[in-house]
Amino acid sequence: MPIREPITSPSARPDGKPFARGPGARSPVAAVLLVLAVLVTTAPPARAEPEPKAPPRFVALYEVDPTILQEIRYTTAHNFVGDPVDGYRKPVCLLTRDAAEALRRAQWKLLWRGYALKVYDCYRPQRAVDHFVAWAQDLGDQRMKEEFYPRVDKTRLFSDGYIAEHSGHSRGSSVDLTLVRLPAWPTRPYVPGEPLTPCFAPREERFPDNSVDMGTGYDCFDTLSHTMDPRITGEQRANRLLLKEALEEVGFVNYEAEWWHYTFRRELFPDTYFDFPVHPGSLTGR
């Protein structure tokens, strides 16, 4: 019969004798665990991927014309999603320089007539568009329906053209905006959970906005938002036409289904959809 070698425990030396255990001595297993713990705690932290930056031809609108009012809705919960939108880090309008300078020219002319432009949205990162798409696919989330799409079934948001997988805003030359009669008074903040009113209700019933009456509120998913809808008459129609004429004179073209949406005709990036966050820091570190 072969002679079996004795099995030694982790606490035994190769010669079979036990390790001496003085005060504070550790077993080999404990020593290995200690080394592993040191390696883990001293390993360099994983590096976060840097955020993409805007190309050099992007600017902050307030640097081009600080008199244009800004109410960037997607940094707040007062929008059709009901939450701040992904990618909107600061309430600032970023645009290509050519588009921003064209807005400045329109603003100069409007100021002489007692009006100012107010922007709701400018450059929009692709991650924000993806947020809209995910929200539209979640049919259980109807929190903001009563204000923003009371007459549209959420299942039709894609087919009716209200939501798409890409937006011209992500190219940096589209802007959502309105007119404000001067002097301008601030719009009160939205309180999440407050009662909602349809965006096409009479102005005195809609959520308050310091803009002139355009017949509907901003981001109203309804055919009444079509710029030249024949049901919009009188002062409301005149206000839409004033905005349209002022912007067309400086090179913008209107999206006919939304009275607030304009794109600078000579786009710098007609085929590029950017994803840098809406934040002044996106303009630095180029």
N, C-alpha and C positions, 0 to 999 in steps of 0.2 A: 504494500500500500504506500502511495507517495506521501511524503511528509508535507503537510500544509503549512504554509508560512503563517505566522500569527498576524491577525488583523489588528492594525494599530488605529487608535482613535485620533481625531484631529488634535488632541491635546498631548499626543505622545511624540517623542523625537524619533528619528529614523532608527536609533539603536534600541527602541522599545521602551526606554526609560521616560518617565513623565517629565514635562518641562517644569523647570523651577518657577514657582509663582511667588514673586516678591510683591510687596505692596504696589497696587496700581497696575500689575501685569495684566496683559490682555491675551486672550486665546488667539490663535492664528485666524480663526473665522472673524472675530471681532476686529482684528487688525485689517483684514481685507475689506470689510465693510467700511471701516474708517477711511481707508484710502479711496474707495469709490465715492464716499460722501464728499471728500475734499475735492476730487476731480469734478464732480457734478457742480459743486458750489463755486468752483473757480473757473469753470468753462466760460468762454466769452458768450455774452447774450446774443441771441439770434437777431440779425439786423432786419429792421422793417424795410419793406420796399419803399423807396422815395416816391412821393406823389408826383405825377406828371406836371410839367409846367406849361404855361401858355407860350406860344411862339411870340417873337418880338413885336408883331404888328397888333397885338392886343393891348388895350388900355382900360383903365377905370374911367367910367364916364364922368365922375365928379372932377377928375383932373382936366378934362377937356372943357366941361361946362358945369360948374357947381350950381348954377341956377335951375337946372332941370331937376325936378322933384323925383324922389325914389321911394317906392313902397314895394319892396321885393317880397311878394306874398309867400313864396315857397320856403322861406326861412321860418315861417310861422305855421300854426295849425289851421289858419283860415284859408283853405284851398279845398279842392274837390277830394283830395286824399284824406284830409283831416289830421295830418301830421306834418311836421317839418320834413322836407323832401331830401333824399340822399344827395350829398354833394354840395348842398347849400350851407356853407360854413359861416358866411357873413352876408348881411343884407346890402350887397353892393352890385352895381351893374357893370359887367365886363363886356366889352365889344371890340370888334376890330376897329382900328383907328379911323378908317375911312367912314364907317357907319357912324361912329361917335361924332366925328366932325360934321357930318351931314345933319345929325340931330341938332348940333349947335347952330347951324345956319337956320334951320326951321324954328328953333327957339327964339332967335333974335327977331324974326318977323312976328312971331306970336306975342312976344312981350310988348311990342308996340300996340297991339290990339287988346291988351289987358289979360292975356292968357299965358299959361306956362304948361309945358309938357310934364307928364308924370309917368314914369316907367314902372310897370309891375314885374317884368321879367326881361332878361337880356340873354346873354350866353347861358346855355343850359348844358351841364355835363351829361354824357351818355348814361352814367349811372342813375341820374335822375329820371331819364326816359325809361330806363329799365324798371325803376321804382313804379312809375305810372303803369307800365305793362303788367307788372305783378299785381298791382292793386286792381286793375281792370279784370284780371282773371279770377280774383277772389270775390265771387258773387255774394258771399256772406257779409262783406263789409259795405254797408249802405249808410254809414253814419252821416254823410254830407249830401245825400241824395236830395233832400227837401229843398236845399238852396241851389245846388249847382246843376242837377239834371232831373228835376221832378217829373218831366214828361217823357224821359228817355229810359227805356229798359237797359240795365247795365250790360246785358248780353249783346247789345247792339253798339257798344262804344267803339269797337274796332270797325265793324262794317259801315257805320255812319261817319267814320273819319275823325272821331274825336280823340282817339288814342292810336298811336302808331309806334312801331319799333324804332324809328328814327325820327328826329326832328331837325328842321332847319335851324333852330336855336343853337344846336350843338356845333354849327359851323361858325357861329360868332357874329353874324350880320343880321339876325332877326331880333325883333324887339316887340314886346307887348306894352302898349301905352295908351294914355288918354289925355284929356285936356282938363286943366283946373283954372277956374276963374280967379284972378287975383283981387285982393290978397287971399292967400291960401290958409285955410284953417286945418289943423291936423285931424286925421281920421282916428277915432277911438280904437283901441285894440280889441280884437276878438277874444271872447272868453269861451274856451272849450266847453261844450255842453250846453251853451245858451240856445234858446229856441231859434230855429232857422226859418227864413222866409224865402219863397221862390225868387230866383235871380231876375225874373221878368216881371215881378210885381211893380206897382207904381213906386217911384223913387222914394217917397216918404215912408214906404213900408219895407223896402229892401234894407240890407245891412248898410249902414251909413258909409259914404265915401265922399271925400271932398271934391271929386271930379264933377264936371258938368253932366247933365242927364243924357246918357247915350241910349236909353231905352231898355237896356239890360245891364246887369252887373258884369264884372270881369269874369272870364272863364265860365260863362253861362252856356251849357251844352243844350242849345235850343236853336231852332231855325230863326227865331227873332234876332239872334246875334248876327245873322247874315247882313253884311254891311248895307246892302241896298234892299233889304226886305221891304216890300211895299206897305206893310202894316206900320212901319216906323215913319212917322210924319212930323210936321211942325218943327218945334225947337229941337227935338231929339234927332231928327234927320239933318237939320242944319248943323248941329254939333258934329255929327259923324262926317259930314261933307267938309267942314272946316278942318278937321284933323286930316282927312284924306288929301285935301288939296295942299295943305301945308307940307305934308310929307312927300307927296308925289313931286312937288316942285324941286325937292333936293335929292331925288333919285330913289325913293322908296316905292315899293309896289305892295298893295294890300292883298291879303288872303281873303277872298270874297266871303268865306263862311264865318269870319271873325272880324268884327269891326276894329278890334284892338291890335291885330297882328300885322306887322309890316316887315318886309325884308329889303335890305339895300340891294339894289339891282346889280351893282358891280361887286359881287362877293369876292373876297380875297381867297377864300377856301371853299369853293363850291362843291367839292367832293370829299371833304374831310370832316369827320365827326369826333370832336375832342372830348376828353374825359377828365381834364384837370378840375379841381374843386373851385367853387365860387368863393374866392377869398383873395384879398389884395396880394397875399404872399405868392399866389400863382403867377404873378407878373414878374417876380424876382427870381434870381438864381438861374438865369438863362445861360 
